[in-house]
Amino acid sequence: QVQLVESGGGLVPPGGSLRLSCAASGIIFRIYVVGWYRQAPGKQRELVATLTSTGRTNYVDSVKGRFTISRDNAKNTVYLQMNRLKPEDTAVYYCNAAFRESAYWGQGTQVTVSS
């Protein structure tokens, strides 16, 4: 059974930092493209960042220079380091793992940026 379990969300003031983690099980993690998506209230889910099995990254423009996606294949875990957080980063963050026609999602973790 495939599971993706996110952790690390919470409440942080503007300008603060958080690191999200997503631990995967049931897949050959190292061959998957992994990514983080987010969904704010009343909005569509959007791509935040992706990381391929070969280390290529992609970020949505709004987080470039502030967020960093990384992976530890030995731990089957993908991370999202979020710095200089803004109120507009408030959303539920979901991790994703995809390979060819297979795609899996975590349950989501809430990130709230507010003073």
C-alpha positions in Angstrom: 0.0 0.0 0.0 1.3 3.4 -1.0 1.4 6.1 1.6 2.7 9.7 1.6 2.6 11.4 5.0 3.3 15.1 5.3 4.4 16.9 8.4 5.8 20.2 9.5 3.0 22.6 8.9 1.8 25.2 11.4 1.3 28.8 12.2 4.2 31.2 11.4 4.5 35.0 11.3 5.3 36.8 8.1 9.0 36.5 7.3 9.3 33.2 9.2 10.4 29.8 8.0 9.0 26.3 8.0 10.2 23.0 6.7 7.7 20.5 5.4 8.5 16.8 5.1 6.8 14.0 3.2 7.7 10.4 4.0 6.8 7.9 1.3 6.3 4.1 1.6 5.2 1.4 -0.8 7.0 2.8 -3.9 10.5 2.8 -5.3 10.9 6.4 -4.2 14.1 7.2 -6.0 12.6 6.8 -9.5 9.6 9.1 -8.8 9.3 12.8 -9.6 8.3 14.3 -6.3 6.5 17.6 -5.8 4.7 20.0 -3.5 1.3 21.6 -4.4 -0.9 23.9 -2.4 -4.5 24.9 -2.2 -5.7 28.0 -0.6 -9.4 28.5 0.4 -11.5 29.1 -2.7 -8.7 28.5 -5.1 -7.5 25.8 -7.3 -4.7 23.5 -6.3 -1.4 24.8 -7.7 2.1 23.5 -8.3 4.7 24.9 -5.9 7.8 22.9 -6.8 8.9 19.6 -8.4 12.1 17.6 -8.3 12.9 14.8 -10.7 14.9 11.6 -10.0 17.9 13.2 -11.7 17.8 16.4 -9.5 16.1 18.8 -11.9 13.9 21.3 -10.1 11.0 23.5 -11.1 9.3 26.3 -9.0 6.3 28.5 -9.4 7.4 32.0 -9.9 5.9 33.3 -6.6 8.2 31.1 -4.5 11.4 31.3 -6.5 14.3 32.4 -4.2 12.3 31.6 -1.1 11.4 27.9 -1.2 13.7 24.9 -1.8 12.7 21.4 -2.6 15.0 18.5 -1.8 14.9 14.8 -1.4 16.6 12.1 0.6 16.2 8.8 -1.2 17.7 6.8 1.6 14.9 8.0 3.8 12.2 8.0 1.1 11.5 11.6 2.0 10.9 14.9 0.2 11.3 18.3 1.9 10.2 21.8 1.2 12.1 24.5 3.0 10.1 27.7 3.0 11.8 30.9 4.0 10.5 34.5 4.0 7.0 33.3 4.2 4.1 35.7 3.2 0.5 35.7 4.1 -0.3 34.6 0.6 1.6 31.4 1.1 -1.2 30.3 3.5 -2.7 27.1 2.1 -2.9 23.3 2.6 0.3 21.8 1.2 0.2 18.4 -0.5 3.1 16.2 -1.5 2.9 14.2 -4.7 4.9 11.4 -6.2 4.6 10.5 -9.9 6.1 8.0 -12.3 4.7 7.4 -15.7 0.9 6.8 -15.3 1.1 6.4 -11.5 0.6 9.4 -9.1 0.1 9.5 -5.4 -0.9 12.2 -3.0 -0.5 12.9 0.7 -3.3 14.0 3.0 -2.0 17.6 3.2 -0.6 19.8 5.9 -1.9 23.3 6.8 0.5 26.2 6.6 -0.8 29.5 8.0 1.2 32.7 7.7 -0.2 35.3 10.0 0.8 37.8 12.7 
